[in-house]
Amino acid sequence: MRRIWVGAALVVALAACRQTANLSKQEVVVHFTLNATQADHARVWGLCQHVAGATPEPLVTMSSHPSTLLFNVRYRVDHASNYQLQQLYDCLRQDATVTGFSPGESSDN
């Protein structure tokens, strides 16, 4: 009986680890003006690649889903410090087509 409880506890612990593993996957999603082109998106995507702690996600430029193209500039910031995040935000603000950005959880699993 004791082995069953130990096994059950191990399964629960592993399941809990899997659920919390995604909490560390964070990203910043860039928002653009309505008239921003995909060339603008590509420029901004390349503009801030030098910021430590911020890794640009692959840029999707072809999609049948308009929302995918509207929010296609994303930076992974899983381990970025507050200082590095501020550097990324300052870099993004340099472009007139950027209206803002929002932190979010990555859908990468």
ChimeraX commands (.cxc) that place a marker at each C-alpha (Angstrom):
marker #1 position 0.00,0.00,0.00 radius 0.5
marker #1 position 2.86,2.35,0.82 radius 0.5
marker #1 position 4.30,1.87,-2.71 radius 0.5
marker #1 position 0.99,2.93,-4.24 radius 0.5
marker #1 position 0.96,6.16,-2.22 radius 0.5
marker #1 position 4.57,6.92,-3.11 radius 0.5
marker #1 position 3.84,6.24,-6.78 radius 0.5
marker #1 position 0.71,8.39,-6.70 radius 0.5
marker #1 position 2.59,11.23,-4.99 radius 0.5
marker #1 position 5.31,11.03,-7.63 radius 0.5
marker #1 position 2.76,11.21,-10.46 radius 0.5
marker #1 position 1.07,14.23,-8.86 radius 0.5
marker #1 position 4.42,15.98,-8.35 radius 0.5
marker #1 position 5.45,15.41,-11.96 radius 0.5
marker #1 position 2.09,16.65,-13.23 radius 0.5
marker #1 position 2.44,19.79,-11.09 radius 0.5
marker #1 position 5.91,20.43,-12.51 radius 0.5
marker #1 position 4.53,20.16,-16.03 radius 0.5
marker #1 position 1.78,22.67,-15.24 radius 0.5
marker #1 position 4.17,25.23,-13.76 radius 0.5
marker #1 position 6.85,24.76,-16.42 radius 0.5
marker #1 position 4.96,27.10,-18.78 radius 0.5
marker #1 position 4.93,29.92,-16.24 radius 0.5
marker #1 position 8.55,30.75,-17.07 radius 0.5
marker #1 position 7.83,31.15,-20.80 radius 0.5
marker #1 position 7.19,34.86,-21.20 radius 0.5
marker #1 position 7.10,37.07,-24.26 radius 0.5
marker #1 position 6.56,40.67,-25.27 radius 0.5
marker #1 position 4.11,41.22,-28.13 radius 0.5
marker #1 position 4.61,44.39,-30.18 radius 0.5
marker #1 position 1.57,46.45,-31.26 radius 0.5
marker #1 position 1.69,48.57,-34.42 radius 0.5
marker #1 position -0.29,51.41,-35.96 radius 0.5
marker #1 position -3.11,50.32,-38.27 radius 0.5
marker #1 position -1.23,51.50,-41.35 radius 0.5
marker #1 position 2.05,49.71,-40.49 radius 0.5
marker #1 position 3.25,47.43,-43.26 radius 0.5
marker #1 position 4.97,44.06,-42.99 radius 0.5
marker #1 position 8.17,45.91,-43.94 radius 0.5
marker #1 position 7.67,48.05,-40.81 radius 0.5
marker #1 position 7.17,44.89,-38.76 radius 0.5
marker #1 position 10.37,43.38,-40.18 radius 0.5
marker #1 position 12.32,46.56,-39.45 radius 0.5
marker #1 position 11.18,46.60,-35.80 radius 0.5
marker #1 position 11.81,42.86,-35.50 radius 0.5
marker #1 position 15.43,43.45,-36.52 radius 0.5
marker #1 position 15.83,46.73,-34.65 radius 0.5
marker #1 position 15.87,45.31,-31.14 radius 0.5
marker #1 position 17.56,41.95,-31.63 radius 0.5
marker #1 position 20.68,43.23,-29.87 radius 0.5
marker #1 position 18.94,43.60,-26.48 radius 0.5
marker #1 position 20.31,41.05,-24.04 radius 0.5
marker #1 position 17.64,38.85,-22.49 radius 0.5
marker #1 position 15.22,39.39,-25.40 radius 0.5
marker #1 position 15.18,36.79,-28.14 radius 0.5
marker #1 position 13.09,37.58,-31.22 radius 0.5
marker #1 position 10.69,34.81,-32.15 radius 0.5
marker #1 position 10.61,33.78,-35.82 radius 0.5
marker #1 position 8.88,36.41,-37.92 radius 0.5
marker #1 position 5.79,35.03,-39.66 radius 0.5
marker #1 position 5.19,37.02,-42.84 radius 0.5
marker #1 position 2.73,34.76,-44.66 radius 0.5
marker #1 position -0.54,33.73,-43.04 radius 0.5
marker #1 position -4.20,33.53,-43.92 radius 0.5
marker #1 position -5.02,34.80,-40.43 radius 0.5
marker #1 position -4.88,38.61,-40.17 radius 0.5
marker #1 position -4.27,38.53,-36.40 radius 0.5
marker #1 position -1.14,36.44,-36.94 radius 0.5
marker #1 position 0.30,39.14,-39.18 radius 0.5
marker #1 position -0.89,41.96,-36.93 radius 0.5
marker #1 position 0.92,40.56,-33.88 radius 0.5
marker #1 position 3.85,38.78,-35.57 radius 0.5
marker #1 position 6.66,40.62,-33.79 radius 0.5
marker #1 position 7.34,38.91,-30.50 radius 0.5
marker #1 position 10.34,38.67,-28.20 radius 0.5
marker #1 position 10.90,35.87,-25.71 radius 0.5
marker #1 position 11.93,37.36,-22.38 radius 0.5
marker #1 position 11.89,34.28,-20.15 radius 0.5
marker #1 position 14.99,35.25,-18.20 radius 0.5
marker #1 position 15.20,38.99,-18.85 radius 0.5
marker #1 position 15.86,41.27,-15.91 radius 0.5
marker #1 position 13.79,44.40,-15.34 radius 0.5
marker #1 position 16.68,46.42,-16.75 radius 0.5
marker #1 position 16.77,44.30,-19.91 radius 0.5
marker #1 position 13.00,44.60,-20.31 radius 0.5
marker #1 position 13.30,48.37,-20.04 radius 0.5
marker #1 position 16.03,48.34,-22.69 radius 0.5
marker #1 position 13.71,46.37,-24.98 radius 0.5
marker #1 position 10.82,48.77,-24.36 radius 0.5
marker #1 position 13.06,51.80,-25.00 radius 0.5
marker #1 position 14.30,50.22,-28.23 radius 0.5
marker #1 position 10.76,49.47,-29.44 radius 0.5
marker #1 position 9.65,53.05,-28.70 radius 0.5
marker #1 position 12.21,54.32,-31.22 radius 0.5
marker #1 position 9.99,53.32,-34.13 radius 0.5
marker #1 position 7.02,55.54,-34.99 radius 0.5
marker #1 position 4.91,52.58,-36.17 radius 0.5
marker #1 position 5.00,50.95,-32.72 radius 0.5
marker #1 position 2.04,51.96,-30.59 radius 0.5
marker #1 position 2.88,49.75,-27.63 radius 0.5
marker #1 position 3.59,46.28,-26.42 radius 0.5
marker #1 position 2.14,43.82,-24.02 radius 0.5
marker #1 position 3.66,41.08,-21.95 radius 0.5
marker #1 position 2.12,37.68,-22.35 radius 0.5
marker #1 position 2.65,33.99,-21.87 radius 0.5
marker #1 position 4.17,32.22,-24.81 radius 0.5
marker #1 position 2.05,29.56,-26.50 radius 0.5
marker #1 position 5.25,27.57,-26.98 radius 0.5
marker #1 position 4.95,24.35,-25.00 radius 0.5
marker link #1:1,2 radius 0.2
marker link #1:2,3 radius 0.2
marker link #1:3,4 radius 0.2
marker link #1:4,5 radius 0.2
marker link #1:5,6 radius 0.2
marker link #1:6,7 radius 0.2
marker link #1:7,8 radius 0.2
marker link #1:8,9 radius 0.2
marker link #1:9,10 radius 0.2
marker link #1:10,11 radius 0.2
marker link #1:11,12 radius 0.2
marker link #1:12,13 radius 0.2
marker link #1:13,14 radius 0.2
marker link #1:14,15 radius 0.2
marker link #1:15,16 radius 0.2
marker link #1:16,17 radius 0.2
marker link #1:17,18 radius 0.2
marker link #1:18,19 radius 0.2
marker link #1:19,20 radius 0.2
marker link #1:20,21 radius 0.2
marker link #1:21,22 radius 0.2
marker link #1:22,23 radius 0.2
marker link #1:23,24 radius 0.2
marker link #1:24,25 radius 0.2
marker link #1:25,26 radius 0.2
marker link #1:26,27 radius 0.2
marker link #1:27,28 radius 0.2
marker link #1:28,29 radius 0.2
marker link #1:29,30 radius 0.2
marker link #1:30,31 radius 0.2
marker link #1:31,32 radius 0.2
marker link #1:32,33 radius 0.2
marker link #1:33,34 radius 0.2
marker link #1:34,35 radius 0.2
marker link #1:35,36 radius 0.2
marker link #1:36,37 radius 0.2
marker link #1:37,38 radius 0.2
marker link #1:38,39 radius 0.2
marker link #1:39,40 radius 0.2
marker link #1:40,41 radius 0.2
marker link #1:41,42 radius 0.2
marker link #1:42,43 radius 0.2
marker link #1:43,44 radius 0.2
marker link #1:44,45 radius 0.2
marker link #1:45,46 radius 0.2
marker link #1:46,47 radius 0.2
marker link #1:47,48 radius 0.2
marker link #1:48,49 radius 0.2
marker link #1:49,50 radius 0.2
marker link #1:50,51 radius 0.2
marker link #1:51,52 radius 0.2
marker link #1:52,53 radius 0.2
marker link #1:53,54 radius 0.2
marker link #1:54,55 radius 0.2
marker link #1:55,56 radius 0.2
marker link #1:56,57 radius 0.2
marker link #1:57,58 radius 0.2
marker link #1:58,59 radius 0.2
marker link #1:59,60 radius 0.2
marker link #1:60,61 radius 0.2
marker link #1:61,62 radius 0.2
marker link #1:62,63 radius 0.2
marker link #1:63,64 radius 0.2
marker link #1:64,65 radius 0.2
marker link #1:65,66 radius 0.2
marker link #1:66,67 radius 0.2
marker link #1:67,68 radius 0.2
marker link #1:68,69 radius 0.2
marker link #1:69,70 radius 0.2
marker link #1:70,71 radius 0.2
marker link #1:71,72 radius 0.2
marker link #1:72,73 radius 0.2
marker link #1:73,74 radius 0.2
marker link #1:74,75 radius 0.2
marker link #1:75,76 radius 0.2
marker link #1:76,77 radius 0.2
marker link #1:77,78 radius 0.2
marker link #1:78,79 radius 0.2
marker link #1:79,80 radius 0.2
marker link #1:80,81 radius 0.2
marker link #1:81,82 radius 0.2
marker link #1:82,83 radius 0.2
marker link #1:83,84 radius 0.2
marker link #1:84,85 radius 0.2
marker link #1:85,86 radius 0.2
marker link #1:86,87 radius 0.2
marker link #1:87,88 radius 0.2
marker link #1:88,89 radius 0.2
marker link #1:89,90 radius 0.2
marker link #1:90,91 radius 0.2
marker link #1:91,92 radius 0.2
marker link #1:92,93 radius 0.2
marker link #1:93,94 radius 0.2
marker link #1:94,95 radius 0.2
marker link #1:95,96 radius 0.2
marker link #1:96,97 radius 0.2
marker link #1:97,98 radius 0.2
marker link #1:98,99 radius 0.2
marker link #1:99,100 radius 0.2
marker link #1:100,101 radius 0.2
marker link #1:101,102 radius 0.2
marker link #1:102,103 radius 0.2
marker link #1:103,104 radius 0.2
marker link #1:104,105 radius 0.2
marker link #1:105,106 radius 0.2
marker link #1:106,107 radius 0.2
marker link #1:107,108 radius 0.2
marker link #1:108,109 radius 0.2
view
